[in-house]
Amino acid sequence: MSKHQPESGTSKSSDVDQICISGKRGTRCLRFREAPGGLQGWDGDKPDLKFSR
């Protein structure tokens, strides 16, 4: 699993982290942002996997 690190000097609560997940159907890389109640994953401009707290 790899994680994209934001460029220095851009640390904000709205930073985007990218996580790549490998599975039987291949590898998918999703960008995550804070959302009410957890983190929302995005595949391009479409919402995808959501983690709830």
N, C-alpha and C positions, 0 to 999 in steps of 0.2 A: 504494500500500500504506500502510495506517495502522497505528500501534502505540499501544495503550492504555498510558498512563503510570500507575504506581501512585501513590496519594495520598501526599503527603509524610509522613514519619514511619512508613511501613509497609514500608521496605526490609528484606526478609528473603530467604533463599535460596529460600523457597517462594512468592515473588511470582508472580503470574500475568500473562503478557503476551498480548495478543490481537493477532492478525495477520489481516487480511482479504485474501483471494486472489481476484482476478477471473479468470474463465475463460469458455469458451464456454457453460457451463451456468449462469452467473450468478456471484454473489459469495458466498463462504463465509468466515465469520469463526470462527477457531479460537483457543482459549486454549491456551497452552503451559506446561508445567511440566517441571522437570528430572526425568529418569527414569534408571535405570541404563543407561549407555552412550549417552545422548543426551537429546533432548527429546521428550516425548509431547504431541501435539495432542489437544484434546478438543472435541467438538461437543456442547455441553450436558453430559450425564453419560455420553456414549459416547466411548470412545477412537477416535481418527481417525489422521491422518497422524503418523508418527514419524520424527524425524531422528536418525541415528546418528552418533557421532563416530568 
